[in-house]
Amino acid sequence: MPSLLKTAFLQLNKWAGNEYPKREDFVSDNEKIDAFADDISSQISQKVSTTDLNQLVSAESILTKIKTVDGAGSGLDADLIDGKHAADFVNAIAIGSNSDPNTTLESYILSNHANSPSSSYYWHIQTLFYSTKAVNSNRVQIATSYNSDNNMYIRRYFNNAWSDWTRLMKDGDSMIKSIQRGSNVLNSTTITQAISAININKSTINLMLKAGLSQDASRITISAEFASSSSISITSNYTGSYYAIWEVIEFV
């Protein structure tokens, strides 16, 4: 008869002194042992050999396996370094040769595009993005001449608008771009004087009265303003032989 006590793993019979085993009980235990041994043998046969193991852990096989799982979200992204993406680093070599500085998402380009400081030359243009690389992101651009001189320009994109390119001064530069001088007889209370075209936003007018030693001069007032980019308007409360001497200075 089967034993009331069994082994923990295979549940083989553990007969007590007052129990009487039968042949079929031994047969049952032997079948369990044989089945267990067969299972162990099968598992061992499925294990790799030493040669197979060396092949599986070779550098080539490891690289091949990594490539099968590398990708966004895998945690094995080769283009991520301490949480930084390769796109976060400035390029050491310029991308493209005629990229539009207004729309480029590259950190460094070489371009003679119409939106560069001058399409007559090529420019090294670096773009410093504020938060994300996008066409509407706030950013700053620095342009350095490639094949003309050492001129450098800066501008910024803020609230969906580009500022003008502004040239930075270098050794030997002057703040003054041009000076125009002249004089007009005050033969009218309003005189319009033509000048060479200038940028009104970067220019100023100096004005003085040439009247000599006259008591009338103390009662004369004159003023001047830009009538347009190519003319100035001089007004006075006097008409006669006195002169208005003017000077127009345009700054870079």
TORLOBA-312905 format. One record per residue: residue in three letters; x, y, z of N, C-alpha, C, O in turn. Coordinates in steps of 0.02 Angstrom, whole numbers, plus 50000, padded with zeros to 5 digits. Layout:
TORLOBA-312905
aa|n_east|n_north|n_up|ca_east|ca_north|ca_up|c_east|c_north|c_up|o_east|o_north|o_up
ALA|X|Y|Z|X|Y|Z|X|Y|Z|X|Y|Z
...
END
This chain:
TORLOBA-312905
aa|n_east|n_north|n_up|ca_east|ca_north|ca_up|c_east|c_north|c_up|o_east|o_north|o_up
MET|50042|49940|50000|50000|50000|50000|50044|50062|50000|50099|50061|50028
PRO|50022|50117|49970|50061|50179|49970|50070|50204|50041|50029|50192|50085
SER|50127|50239|50052|50140|50266|50118|50101|50330|50129|50086|50368|50082
LEU|50084|50341|50192|50051|50404|50208|50101|50462|50208|50080|50520|50200
LEU|50165|50448|50216|50217|50499|50214|50249|50501|50145|50262|50448|50116
LYS|50262|50561|50120|50291|50569|50053|50352|50615|50057|50358|50656|50102
THR|50399|50606|50008|50455|50652|50003|50429|50720|49977|50377|50724|49945
ALA|50467|50772|49994|50442|50840|49979|50440|50856|49905|50393|50889|49883
PHE|50488|50833|49865|50493|50855|49796|50456|50810|49747|50411|50832|49711
LEU|50475|50746|49746|50444|50699|49698|50384|50661|49727|50352|50622|49693
GLN|50371|50673|49791|50315|50639|49823|50323|50562|49820|50275|50526|49805
LEU|50384|50539|49834|50396|50467|49838|50373|50440|49906|50367|50477|49954
ASN|50360|50376|49908|50337|50344|49970|50391|50343|50023|50450|50329|50009
LYS|50370|50358|50085|50415|50352|50144|50379|50307|50196|50345|50330|50242
TRP|50388|50241|50184|50351|50195|50227|50376|50195|50299|50436|50199|50311
ALA|50331|50191|50344|50347|50183|50415|50355|50108|50431|50339|50066|50389
GLY|50378|50094|50491|50390|50024|50509|50328|49981|50511|50332|49920|50503
ASN|50271|50013|50521|50210|49974|50525|50171|49973|50459|50114|49951|50457
GLU|50204|49998|50405|50172|49997|50339|50203|49943|50296|50261|49925|50304
TYR|50162|49917|50249|50185|49861|50207|50179|49883|50133|50124|49887|50106
PRO|50236|49896|50102|50234|49916|50032|50215|49859|49986|50225|49800|50002
LYS|50188|49879|49928|50172|49831|49877|50215|49845|49815|50244|49899|49808
ARG|50218|49797|49772|50260|49803|49712|50240|49864|49670|50283|49902|49648
GLU|50175|49873|49659|50153|49928|49617|50173|49997|49645|50181|50045|49608
ASP|50182|50000|49712|50204|50063|49742|50276|50078|49723|50294|50136|49710
PHE|50319|50026|49720|50387|50035|49698|50389|50056|49624|50428|50099|49604
VAL|50347|50024|49585|50343|50041|49513|50325|50114|49504|50354|50149|49462
SER|50276|50138|49542|50254|50208|49538|50311|50256|49555|50321|50306|49521
ASP|50348|50239|49609|50404|50282|49628|50458|50283|49575|50486|50336|49558
ASN|50473|50224|49547|50524|50220|49495|50505|50260|49433|50548|50291|49401
GLU|50442|50259|49415|50419|50298|49357|50427|50373|49369|50445|50411|49323
LYS|50414|50394|49430|50423|50465|49446|50496|50485|49441|50513|50538|49413
ILE|50541|50442|49467|50612|50456|49464|50637|50457|49392|50676|50500|49373
ASP|50613|50409|49352|50634|50405|49282|50611|50467|49243|50648|50495|49204
ALA|50548|50487|49255|50522|50546|49221|50562|50609|49240|50575|50651|49197
PHE|50580|50614|49304|50618|50672|49327|50688|50673|49294|50712|50725|49273
ALA|50720|50614|49291|50786|50609|49261|50783|50626|49187|50828|50658|49160
ASP|50730|50604|49153|50723|50618|49082|50715|50694|49070|50743|50721|49023
ASP|50677|50726|49113|50667|50798|49107|50733|50836|49117|50748|50883|49081
ILE|50772|50815|49167|50836|50847|49180|50883|50838|49120|50917|50885|49099
SER|50884|50778|49092|50927|50764|49035|50907|50807|48975|50950|50832|48939
SER|50842|50815|48965|50818|50856|48909|50839|50929|48917|50859|50961|48869
GLN|50833|50955|48978|50852|51024|48990|50926|51035|48979|50947|51086|48951
ILE|50967|50987|49002|51039|50993|48993|51057|50993|48920|51102|51030|48899
SER|51024|50952|48880|51040|50947|48809|51023|51011|48772|51051|51026|48719
GLN|50977|51050|48801|50957|51113|48769|51004|51170|48786|51001|51223|48753
LYS|51047|51162|48835|51095|51214|48852|51148|51220|48798|51165|51171|48765
VAL|51175|51283|48790|51225|51294|48737|51292|51265|48758|51307|51257|48817
SER|51331|51248|48708|51399|51224|48721|51444|51283|48734|51424|51341|48724
THR|51505|51270|48757|51552|51324|48770|51567|51363|48707|51572|51425|48709
THR|51572|51330|48650|51585|51363|48586|51527|51409|48568|51538|51466|48547
ASP|51465|51384|48576|51407|51425|48562|51405|51485|48607|51388|51540|48584
LEU|51422|51478|48670|51420|51533|48718|51469|51588|48698|51453|51647|48703
ASN|51529|51569|48675|51578|51618|48653|51553|51658|48593|51567|51717|48587
GLN|51516|51623|48550|51489|51658|48492|51435|51708|48512|51431|51762|48483
LEU|51395|51690|48560|51340|51733|48582|51364|51796|48616|51331|51848|48611
VAL|51420|51794|48651|51444|51852|48688|51501|51888|48653|51536|51928|48684
SER|51513|51875|48589|51564|51911|48552|51543|51983|48543|51483|51999|48547
ALA|51591|52027|48530|51576|52098|48520|51527|52109|48463|51483|52151|48467
GLU|51537|52070|48409|51493|52078|48351|51421|52058|48367|51374|52092|48347
SER|51414|52003|48405|51346|51980|48420|51312|52028|48469|51251|52039|48464
ILE|51350|52056|48516|51321|52105|48563|51297|52166|48525|51242|52191|48538
LEU|51338|52192|48479|51319|52250|48440|51256|52236|48399|51211|52278|48394
THR|51254|52177|48369|51195|52158|48329|51132|52157|48371|51080|52182|48350
LYS|51137|52130|48432|51079|52127|48476|51057|52197|48498|50998|52211|48501
ILE|51106|52241|48513|51089|52309|48534|51052|52345|48479|51004|52382|48492
LYS|51073|52335|48417|51041|52369|48361|50968|52348|48353|50928|52385|48325
THR|50951|52290|48376|50882|52266|48368|50835|52299|48418|50774|52299|48409
VAL|50862|52328|48472|50819|52359|48523|50830|52433|48529|50791|52467|48563
ASP|50882|52461|48497|50896|52532|48503|50840|52572|48470|50817|52555|48415
GLY|50819|52624|48502|50767|52667|48475|50735|52707|48531|50750|52698|48590
ALA|50692|52753|48511|50660|52796|48560|50624|52755|48613|50584|52711|48597
GLY|50638|52770|48676|50605|52735|48731|50638|52670|48751|50617|52641|48801
SER|50689|52647|48715|50721|52584|48732|50768|52590|48792|50783|52541|48825
GLY|50790|52652|48805|50840|52661|48858|50910|52645|48834|50957|52650|48873
LEU|50917|52627|48771|50983|52610|48744|51000|52656|48685|51039|52637|48642
ASP|50970|52716|48683|50980|52761|48626|51053|52783|48621|51080|52814|48667
ALA|51084|52766|48565|51154|52784|48556|51163|52859|48547|51218|52885|48557
ASP|51109|52896|48529|51116|52967|48519|51098|53008|48581|51091|53068|48577
LEU|51093|52975|48638|51080|53010|48701|51141|53005|48746|51168|52951|48757
ILE|51162|53062|48773|51218|53065|48819|51195|53103|48881|51183|53163|48878
ASP|51190|53068|48937|51167|53098|48999|51103|53138|48989|51095|53193|49015
GLY|51057|53109|48952|50992|53142|48942|50992|53195|48889|50940|53225|48875
LYS|51049|53209|48857|51053|53259|48804|51053|53225|48736|51086|53174|48725
HIS|51014|53254|48690|51012|53227|48623|51067|53258|48581|51089|53314|48594
ALA|51090|53221|48532|51143|53246|48489|51124|53313|48456|51168|53353|48441
ALA|51060|53324|48446|51037|53386|48415|51048|53447|48460|51044|53503|48436
ASP|51061|53435|48525|51072|53490|48571|51142|53520|48565|51156|53572|48595
PHE|51187|53487|48528|51255|53510|48524|51266|53548|48458|51239|53530|48406
VAL|51307|53601|48462|51320|53642|48403|51364|53603|48354|51412|53570|48373
ASN|51345|53608|48289|51384|53573|48238|51453|53605|48231|51460|53666|48235
ALA|51504|53564|48220|51571|53590|48209|51582|53608|48136|51627|53646|48119
ILE|51541|53580|48092|51545|53593|48020|51479|53621|47996|51425|53597|48015
ALA|51482|53673|47954|51422|53706|47930|51379|53658|47889|51404|53617|47851
ILE|51313|53665|47896|51265|53625|47859|51239|53667|47800|51214|53722|47811
GLY|51245|53641|47739|51217|53675|47682|51260|53733|47659|51308|53751|47692
SER|51242|53762|47601|51279|53819|47574|51234|53877|47554|51258|53930|47537
ASN|51169|53867|47556|51123|53922|47540|51059|53915|47580|51005|53928|47555
SER|51066|53895|47643|51007|53887|47686|50977|53954|47704|51013|54005|47707
ASP|50912|53955|47716|50878|54016|47735|50887|54027|47810|50862|53986|47850
PRO|50922|54080|47832|50931|54091|47903|50866|54100|47941|50862|54088|48001
ASN|50814|54123|47906|50750|54135|47940|50715|54071|47961|50676|54071|48009
THR|50729|54016|47926|50691|53954|47940|50735|53895|47961|50709|53843|47980
THR|50801|53903|47957|50844|53846|47972|50837|53824|48045|50829|53865|48090
LEU|50839|53758|48055|50839|53730|48122|50909|53702|48140|50918|53670|48191
GLU|50957|53716|48096|51026|53696|48109|51060|53748|48152|51046|53808|48147
SER|51105|53725|48195|51141|53771|48239|51195|53811|48202|51214|53865|48225
TYR|51218|53784|48146|51274|53817|48110|51266|53805|48036|51264|53748|48013
ILE|51261|53859|47997|51255|53854|47924|51304|53902|47891|51329|53948|47923
LEU|51318|53890|47827|51356|53936|47785|51309|53957|47729|51285|53914|47692
SER|51297|54022|47723|51243|54042|47677|51255|54111|47648|51284|54155|47681
ASN|51233|54121|47586|51230|54187|47555|51158|54202|47536|51145|54239|47489
HIS|51111|54174|47574|51040|54183|47562|51021|54257|47569|51056|54296|47601
ALA|50966|54275|47537|50942|54344|47540|50928|54368|47611|50931|54428|47625
ASN|50914|54322|47657|50901|54340|47726|50964|54342|47769|50960|54352|47830
SER|51022|54334|47738|51085|54343|47774|51101|54418|47773|51066|54456|47741
PRO|51154|54441|47808|51169|54512|47807|51179|54541|47737|51162|54598|47724
SER|51207|54501|47691|51216|54522|47622|51221|54460|47578|51261|54415|47592
SER|51182|54458|47525|51185|54400|47480|51246|54402|47434|51257|54356|47395
SER|51286|54456|47439|51346|54461|47397|51403|54420|47426|51453|54407|47391
TYR|51396|54398|47489|51450|54361|47522|51420|54300|47557|51359|54295|47568
TYR|51464|54254|47574|51444|54197|47615|51456|54215|47689|51501|54252|47706
TRP|51413|54186|47731|51416|54201|47803|51413|54138|47844|51373|54093|47832
HIS|51458|54135|47894|51451|54084|47946|51396|54108|47993|51404|54161|48025
ILE|51341|54072|47998|51285|54094|48039|51270|54042|48093|51255|53984|48078
GLN|51276|54063|48155|51260|54020|48212|51192|54042|48240|51179|54101|48248
THR|51150|53993|48256|51084|54007|48284|51081|53978|48354|51094|53919|48365
LEU|51064|54020|48402|51059|53999|48472|50985|53999|48491|50955|54053|48499
PHE|50956|53940|48497|50885|53934|48511|50872|53941|48586|50914|53923|48627
TYR|50813|53968|48603|50797|53980|48674|50777|53916|48710|50807|53899|48761
SER|50728|53881|48684|50702|53822|48719|50700|53761|48674|50728|53709|48691
THR|50667|53768|48618|50661|53712|48571|50680|53735|48501|50677|53795|48486
LYS|50700|53688|48459|50717|53705|48390|50653|53703|48348|50628|53650|48330
ALA|50628|53762|48333|50567|53768|48293|50569|53834|48255|50603|53881|48276
VAL|50531|53838|48200|50532|53898|48159|50508|53959|48198|50530|54015|48184
ASN|50463|53949|48246|50436|54005|48284|50468|54012|48354|50441|54048|48396
SER|50525|53979|48366|50558|53984|48431|50597|54050|48435|50625|54073|48386
ASN|50598|54080|48494|50640|54139|48505|50713|54117|48499|50733|54064|48524
ARG|50753|54158|48465|50822|54139|48454|50865|54199|48434|50839|54252|48418
VAL|50930|54190|48437|50979|54241|48418|51024|54213|48364|51042|54154|48366
GLN|51042|54255|48316|51089|54234|48263|51150|54279|48261|51146|54340|48269
ILE|51207|54247|48251|51271|54282|48243|51299|54264|48175|51308|54205|48160
ALA|51314|54315|48135|51340|54303|48067|51410|54333|48061|51421|54391|48076
THR|51458|54291|48038|51527|54313|48028|51544|54304|47955|51531|54252|47925
SER|51575|54356|47926|51592|54353|47855|51639|54295|47840|51686|54282|47877
TYR|51625|54261|47784|51665|54203|47764|51720|54223|47715|51777|54201|47721
ASN|51703|54265|47665|51750|54278|47611|51756|54352|47593|51774|54368|47536
SER|51742|54398|47640|51750|54469|47623|51797|54503|47672|51852|54522|47654
ASP|51775|54512|47734|51816|54545|47785|51798|54517|47853|51770|54462|47857
ASN|51812|54553|47905|51798|54528|47973|51733|54554|48001|51723|54554|48062
ASN|51688|54575|47958|51624|54601|47983|51584|54546|48018|51584|54488|47998
MET|51550|54567|48071|51507|54522|48109|51441|54557|48124|51440|54616|48141
TYR|51387|54520|48117|51320|54548|48127|51282|54504|48178|51296|54445|48185
ILE|51235|54535|48212|51190|54498|48256|51118|54521|48244|51106|54576|48219
ARG|51072|54478|48260|51001|54495|48258|50964|54444|48302|50993|54395|48325
ARG|50900|54457|48314|50862|54411|48356|50792|54402|48328|50766|54444|48291
TYR|50762|54346|48347|50692|54330|48329|50654|54325|48394|50666|54281|48435
PHE|50606|54371|48403|50569|54374|48466|50496|54391|48451|50481|54437|48413
ASN|50451|54353|48482|50379|54364|48471|50361|54364|48397|50324|54408|48373
ASN|50388|54315|48360|50371|54304|48290|50394|54360|48244|50363|54372|48192
ALA|50447|54395|48262|50473|54449|48219|50549|54451|48222|50579|54446|48276
TRP|50580|54458|48163|50653|54465|48159|50672|54538|48166|50639|54582|48138
SER|50725|54552|48203|50754|54619|48204|50800|54627|48144|50815|54578|48110
ASP|50821|54689|48130|50869|54699|48076|50938|54671|48096|50954|54666|48156
TRP|50978|54654|48046|51047|54636|48060|51084|54698|48083|51080|54750|48051
THR|51120|54694|48138|51159|54750|48165|51233|54731|48163|51254|54680|48191
ARG|51273|54773|48130|51345|54759|48125|51381|54778|48189|51369|54832|48217
LEU|51425|54735|48212|51465|54750|48271|51528|54788|48250|51555|54776|48196
MET|51549|54834|48292|51609|54873|48276|51672|54832|48285|51675|54786|48326
LYS|51722|54848|48244|51787|54816|48251|51841|54870|48251|51825|54928|48239
ASP|51902|54852|48263|51957|54901|48265|51959|54941|48201|51956|54914|48146
GLY|51965|55008|48208|51969|55051|48150|51903|55076|48125|51901|55118|48080
ASP|51848|55050|48151|51782|55072|48129|51764|55140|48158|51788|55158|48212
SER|51723|55176|48123|51696|55239|48147|51621|55232|48156|51588|55195|48119
MET|51595|55266|48206|51523|55265|48216|51486|55306|48163|51426|55298|48154
ILE|51523|55349|48128|51492|55393|48078|51497|55361|48009|51550|55342|47986
LYS|51440|55357|47976|51437|55329|47909|51447|55383|47856|51483|55373|47807
SER|51415|55442|47866|51422|55496|47817|51406|55563|47851|51370|55566|47900
ILE|51434|55617|47822|51420|55685|47845|51405|55728|47783|51442|55727|47735
GLN|51349|55764|47786|51331|55811|47733|51323|55880|47764|51293|55888|47817
ARG|51351|55931|47730|51347|55999|47757|51324|56047|47702|51333|56034|47642
GLY|51294|56102|47724|51272|56153|47677|51245|56213|47713|51243|56215|47775
SER|51224|56264|47675|51195|56324|47705|51141|56350|47658|51143|56339|47597
ASN|51093|56385|47687|51038|56413|47648|51021|56483|47673|51019|56495|47733
VAL|51010|56528|47626|50987|56595|47644|50915|56590|47668|50874|56556|47637
LEU|50900|56624|47722|50832|56621|47750|50786|56667|47711|50762|56717|47738
ASN|50775|56650|47649|50731|56692|47607|50659|56670|47610|50616|56697|47575
SER|50644|56621|47653|50576|56597|47663|50571|56569|47733|50621|56547|47761
THR|50512|56569|47761|50505|56541|47829|50510|56465|47829|50522|56435|47881
THR|50502|56435|47771|50510|56362|47764|50552|56347|47703|50535|56367|47647
ILE|50607|56312|47713|50652|56295|47659|50661|56219|47657|50674|56188|47709
THR|50653|56190|47599|50665|56118|47590|50730|56108|47553|50739|56134|47498
GLN|50776|56070|47583|50842|56060|47555|50852|55985|47540|50845|55943|47584
ALA|50870|55971|47477|50883|55901|47458|50950|55878|47486|50998|55917|47488
ILE|50953|55815|47506|51016|55784|47530|51021|55714|47500|50973|55688|47473
SER|51080|55685|47505|51087|55615|47484|51047|55571|47532|51044|55585|47592
ALA|51018|55519|47505|50974|55476|47546|51011|55447|47606|51068|55424|47600
ILE|50978|55449|47663|51007|55422|47725|50953|55381|47762|50894|55382|47744
ASN|50975|55347|47814|50928|55313|47859|50909|55362|47913|50950|55378|47956
ILE|50847|55385|47912|50825|55436|47960|50834|55412|48032|50850|55451|48076
ASN|50822|55348|48043|50825|55321|48111|50896|55320|48139|50906|55311|48199
LYS|50945|55329|48095|51015|55328|48117|51050|55394|48103|51112|55397|48099
SER|51011|55448|48096|51040|55513|48077|51016|55569|48122|50966|55563|48156
THR|51055|55623|48122|51037|55682|48161|51055|55744|48121|51096|55742|48075
ILE|51025|55802|48140|51037|55866|48106|51066|55915|48156|51038|55925|48210
ASN|51122|55946|48138|51149|56002|48177|51134|56066|48138|51142|56067|48077
LEU|51112|56119|48173|51091|56180|48139|51116|56241|48178|51113|56242|48239
MET|51141|56291|48141|51161|56353|48173|51144|56412|48128|51134|56403|48067
LEU|51140|56471|48157|51122|56532|48120|51184|56574|48109|51221|56588|48156
LYS|51195|56595|48047|51249|56641|48032|51218|56709|48020|51193|56725|47966
ALA|51220|56751|48073|51187|56815|48069|51234|56873|48084|51215|56931|48072
GLY|51294|56860|48108|51339|56914|48125|51317|56950|48188|51274|56926|48226
LEU|51347|57009|48200|51331|57047|48260|51271|57092|48246|51279|57149|48225
SER|51212|57065|48256|51152|57102|48242|51102|57092|48298|51094|57037|48325
GLN|51068|57147|48315|51016|57141|48367|50959|57097|48343|50925|57064|48383
ASP|50948|57095|48277|50894|57053|48251|50907|56979|48264|50860|56940|48272
ALA|50971|56960|48266|50988|56890|48272|50961|56860|48336|50944|56801|48338
SER|50957|56899|48389|50934|56873|48453|50860|56857|48451|50835|56820|48494
ARG|50825|56883|48402|50753|56871|48398|50736|56818|48345|50677|56803|48334
ILE|50786|56789|48314|50774|56740|48261|50777|56670|48291|50824|56653|48328
THR|50729|56630|48274|50729|56559|48294|50726|56517|48230|50689|56532|48184
ILE|50766|56464|48229|50766|56418|48172|50766|56346|48199|50789|56332|48254
SER|50739|56302|48158|50738|56231|48175|50741|56190|48111|50727|56216|48057
ALA|50758|56127|48117|50762|56084|48058|50738|56014|48076|50745|55992|48133
GLU|50711|55980|48027|50689|55911|48035|50695|55875|47968|50700|55907|47916
PHE|50692|55809|47970|50694|55770|47908|50625|55771|47876|50576|55750|47906
ALA|50622|55796|47815|50559|55794|47777|50550|55725|47746|50494|55702|47738
SER|50605|55694|47729|50605|55626|47701|50676|55599|47709|50718|55631|47740
SER|50688|55540|47682|50755|55512|47687|50804|55548|47642|50865|55537|47646
SER|50779|55593|47598|50824|55628|47552|50812|55704|47553|50829|55738|47504
SER|50784|55730|47607|50775|55803|47612|50765|55823|47685|50741|55785|47726
ILE|50784|55886|47700|50772|55915|47766|50730|55978|47757|50731|56010|47705
SER|50694|55995|47809|50651|56054|47808|50676|56102|47862|50681|56084|47921
ILE|50692|56165|47842|50716|56216|47888|50662|56270|47895|50638|56296|47845
THR|50644|56284|47956|50593|56336|47968|50622|56390|48013|50666|56377|48054
SER|50598|56452|48003|50621|56508|48044|50565|56560|48049|50516|56558|48012
ASN|50574|56606|48096|50526|56660|48103|50551|56724|48070|50529|56779|48085
TYR|50599|56715|48023|50632|56773|47992|50646|56757|47919|50662|56701|47901
THR|50641|56808|47878|50664|56804|47809|50709|56863|47796|50695|56919|47816
GLY|50764|56849|47762|50812|56902|47749|50877|56873|47725|50879|56822|47691
SER|50931|56907|47742|50997|56889|47715|51037|56844|47760|51094|56825|47742
TYR|51011|56825|47817|51048|56780|47861|51048|56709|47834|51007|56690|47793
TYR|51097|56670|47858|51106|56601|47834|51090|56550|47889|51105|56560|47948
ALA|51061|56495|47867|51055|56436|47910|51108|56386|47887|51108|56365|47830
ILE|51153|56369|47932|51206|56321|47916|51188|56253|47946|51177|56248|48007
TRP|51184|56202|47905|51160|56137|47929|51212|56082|47918|51257|56087|47876
GLU|51204|56030|47956|51248|55971|47951|51206|55909|47966|51173|55905|48018
VAL|51208|55861|47921|51172|55798|47930|51224|55742|47941|51267|55730|47898
ILE|51220|55709|47998|51266|55654|48014|51226|55589|48016|51177|55583|48052
GLU|51249|55541|47977|51219|55474|47978|51267|55426|48012|51326|55423|47995
PHE|51241|55388|48060|51283|55340|48098|51273|55270|48070|51223|55255|48038
VAL|51321|55228|48084|51317|55160|48059|51265|55121|48098|51254|55062|48085
END
